[in-house]
């Protein structure tokens, strides 16, 4: 299983051919974090874009947060927020990857 990070999803939405080609080449299940879904909706500029995002998000399985992910995220924030400028959304996505024992595709 591969989690597609928000920055990758944005590149797909922009029509970045290289990103789309790379994602299509993966031979694993592709999922997105519920955090990425929220980030995409937060960045929507109008209702039409929100509708487009709803259709796009429906193409993926969404991994939702749970207690284990929350606890792991808290540990990551404690360890890396100051030293690596780790923010809460990124810590939650990273925790999802670690708890689910999967890979992430990101441009970060």
N, C-alpha and C positions, 0 to 999 in steps of 0.2 A: 504494500500500500504506500502511495506517495501523497503527501499533503502538498497542495499547490498554495504557495504563499500569496498574500494579497497583491504584492507587486507583480507577480506572474499573471494573476487574473486580470490586472489592469492592462498589461501588455497584450493579452489575448483580446480583451475588449477593444483595444486600439487597433487590432488587426495586424500586430507584429508577426510577420510570416515566420521568422526564425523561432520565435517562442512557440507558435502554433505547431510548427514542424517538430520541435523538440518534444512537446507534450504528446503529440500523436505517436511518437516513436516509443514512448514508455510502454512496456509490456506488463504493467501492474495496474491495480485499481487506483483511480485518482479520486481524491476526496478534498474537501475544503473545510476549514474550521468555521464554526459559527461566528467567531471573531472576525474573520475575513468578510463574511456576509454582512456583518454590521458595519465594517469599515467601508465596504462598497456602497451600501445604502446611505451612509453618512456623507459620502462624497457626491451623491447624486444631486444634480443641479435643478431638476424639475420632475414633475410626475411622469413625463414621457420616459425620461431616463430611468426612473424607478421601475416602470413597467418592463423596460428592456432588461434591467438587472434581474427582475423576478424570473423572466424566461431563461436568462443565462444561468442563474443559480440553480434552477430546477434541473439542469443537466448533470449536476454533481450530487454525490452523497455528501451530506453535511455532518461533520463530526461535532457533537455538542459537548459542552463542558460537563464535568462531573466532579465529585469530591476529590478523587485522586489527582485529577488535572489541576484543580484549584490548589491543593496542597503542594504539588510539584512546582507550580507557578510561583507560589509564595517563597519557596526555597530559592528559586532562580532569582527572584527580585532581591532577596536578602543578600545573595552572593554576588550579583552582577549589576544591579541597578546603578550604583555609583561608579564602579570601576569600568563598566562597559556601556554605560548609558542605556541599559536595557529598560524599555518601557513596558507597561502592563499588557497592552495587546500582543506585543511580540513575545513576552514571557508566557502568555496563555497559549499561543500557537506553538511555541517551543515545547511547552509542557505537554501539549497534546501529542506531539511527535514522540517525545520520550516515553510517555505513559503507554501509548499505543504501539510502541516499538516499531516505528515505521521510518520512512525517509521524508525529507522535505525538498521541494524544488523552490528556490528563492533566488532573487538577484541581490539580496542584502549582503 
